[in-house]
Amino acid sequence: MKHLWYLVQNILGVIFRHPITGASIISLMPDGRIVLIKRIDSGQWGLPGGMVNWGEDIATAVQRELREETGLEVVKISRLVGVYSSPERDPRIHSICVVVEAQVTGEMVVGDRHEVADVQAFTADSLPLGNLAHDHDRQLQDYFSNKTTLA
C-alpha cells in the first residue's frame, strides 16, 4: 500500500508540478501544554495537521485536521507562526505548510488510526525535540522564539 501511495504521489507531482498546501497546528491546551501526535508512518512525534482539501480555506483545514487527528476543537487561532515551503521539508511530497498557533479544548482521542498512533500533551520543557517529524522541530523553535517565518 505504501508503495502504491508513493507511486501516486510521484505521478501527481509529474502531472501537476505544483506543491500541495497543508497546515500544522501548535495546539495549546488550556493549561499551556502543547499537543503532539505520534505518526503511524514514521513512529515520530509531530504537530497535528494535514493537507488542505479542495474548496477549503486554511482555517477550516486547521479545525478539521485537529478534530480528525486529536478529537480536540479549536477555540481560537492565535497567530501565524510561519509558512514553510522547502521541497525537503516533507519526505513524501513537496508541500507548503502554513503553521498556526491555536487555543484548543476538549478531550484528546486518537481519531484517524491510519495516521495517528497516539496523542499527548507536553509541557514546553518535556517536548521530544530533536527527532520530530518533517520540519516540526524548526517550526516549534520559531514558535518559541516568537518569530513569524517565511522559509
BELRA-V604950 format. One record per pair of residues at least 24 apart in sequence whose C-alpha atoms are under 10 Angstrom apart, sorted by sequence separation. I is the first residue (numbers start at 1). J is the second residue. If there is no record, write none. Layout:
i/j
I/J
I/J
This chain:
i/j
23/47
24/48
25/49
77/101
78/102
79/103
23/48
24/49
25/50
76/101
77/102
78/103
23/49
24/50
76/102
77/103
22/49
23/50
24/51
75/102
76/103
77/104
22/50
23/51
74/102
75/103
76/104
21/50
22/51
23/52
73/102
74/103
75/104
76/105
21/51
22/52
73/103
74/104
75/105
20/51
21/52
22/53
35/66
73/104
74/105
75/106
20/52
21/53
37/69
72/104
73/105
74/106
20/53
21/54
36/69
37/70
72/105
73/106
24/58
36/70
71/105
72/106
73/107
23/58
35/70
71/106
72/107
73/108
22/58
23/59
62/98
66/102
70/106
71/107
72/108
21/58
24/61
25/62
35/72
62/99
70/107
71/108
72/109
99/136
23/61
24/62
25/63
62/100
66/104
70/108
71/109
72/110
97/135
2/41
22/61
23/62
27/66
63/102
67/106
69/108
70/109
71/110
72/111
100/139
22/62
25/65
26/66
58/98
62/102
69/109
70/110
71/111
99/139
24/65
25/66
58/99
59/100
63/104
67/108
68/109
69/110
70/111
71/112
99/140
23/65
24/66
58/100
67/109
68/110
69/111
70/112
91/133
92/134
101/143
22/65
23/66
29/72
67/110
68/111
69/112
90/133
91/134
100/143
51/95
67/111
68/112
69/113
89/133
90/134
99/143
27/72
29/74
30/75
51/96
52/97
66/111
67/112
68/113
69/114
89/134
90/135
27/73
28/74
29/75
51/97
52/98
65/111
69/115
70/116
88/134
89/135
90/136
27/74
28/75
50/97
65/112
69/116
88/135
89/136
49/97
50/98
68/116
69/117
70/118
71/119
100/148
25/74
49/98
69/118
70/119
86/135
99/148
27/77
28/78
49/99
69/119
70/120
99/149
26/77
27/78
84/135
98/149
25/77
26/78
47/99
98/150
26/79
26/80
84/138
97/151
25/80
26/81
84/139
96/151
25/81
83/139
24/81
82/139
24/82
81/139
24/83
81/140
23/83
82/142
22/83
23/84
81/142
82/143
22/84
81/143
80/143
81/144
21/85
79/143
20/85
81/146
82/147
83/148
84/149
85/150
86/151
19/85
81/147
82/148
83/149
84/150
85/151
19/86
34/101
80/147
81/148
82/149
83/150
84/151
19/87
34/102
48/116
80/148
81/149
82/150
83/151
34/103
35/104
79/148
80/149
81/150
82/151
34/104
32/103
45/116
48/119
23/95
32/104
38/110
40/112
45/117
47/119
20/93
21/94
22/95
23/96
24/97
25/98
26/99
27/100
28/101
29/102
30/103
35/108
37/110
40/113
41/114
42/115
43/116
44/117
45/118
46/119
19/93
20/94
21/95
22/96
23/97
24/98
25/99
26/100
27/101
28/102
29/103
30/104
39/113
40/114
41/115
43/117
45/119
19/94
20/95
21/96
22/97
23/98
24/99
25/100
26/101
27/102
28/103
29/104
30/105
39/114
40/115
41/116
43/118
45/120
18/94
19/95
20/96
21/97
22/98
23/99
24/100
25/101
26/102
27/103
28/104
29/105
30/106
39/115
40/116
41/117
17/94
18/95
19/96
20/97
21/98
22/99
23/100
24/101
25/102
26/103
27/104
28/105
29/106
38/115
39/116
40/117
18/96
19/97
25/103
26/104
27/105
29/107
37/115
38/116
39/117
40/118
29/108
37/116
38/117
39/118
13/93
37/117
38/118
39/119
12/93
13/94
37/118
38/119
10/92
36/118
37/119
38/120
45/127
46/128
9/92
10/93
36/119
37/120
45/128
46/129
9/93
35/119
36/120
37/121
44/128
45/129
9/94
35/120
36/121
46/131
47/132
6/92
34/120
35/121
36/122
45/131
46/132
47/133
5/92
6/93
33/120
34/121
35/122
44/131
45/132
46/133
47/134
33/121
34/122
35/123
44/132
45/133
46/134
47/135
48/136
32/121
33/122
34/123
43/132
44/133
45/134
46/135
47/136
31/121
32/122
33/123
34/124
42/132
43/133
44/134
46/136
47/137
32/123
33/124
36/127
42/133
45/136
46/137
29/121
31/123
32/124
33/125
34/126
35/127
36/128
41/133
42/134
47/139
28/121
29/122
33/126
34/127
39/132
47/140
27/121
28/122
29/123
33/127
38/132
39/133
46/140
28/123
38/133
36/132
37/133
26/136
24/136
26/139
25/139
26/140
24/139
26/143
